[in-house]
């Protein structure tokens, strides 16, 4: 792994990179409410400091680190997410939320 530099920060080679998608309610006064999704990558630099990289703020760095860490290939291999819209309970069953830490993956 040769992680790309991100604004002067060097991710630590060989360390895990976590992709986290958070769904949040967005209530508008006087308008319809909806949900937004925030995509982040969490990683450590060479000194061990933790960082969070937001896809919305740094899309180029987000894609580069996703590719370098193998996240893109893993998501493509497993066909995740299997569904991109629908009821939250249905999306969870179809692969939107996968808890790999407990082995309850697809």
Buried (B, 14 or more C-beta within 10 A) or exposed (E): EEBBEBEEBEBBEEBEBEBEEEEEEEEEEEEEEEEEEEBBBEBBBEEEEEBEBEBEEBEEBBEBBBEBBEBBEEBEEBEBBEBEEEEEEEBBBBBBBBEEEEEEEE
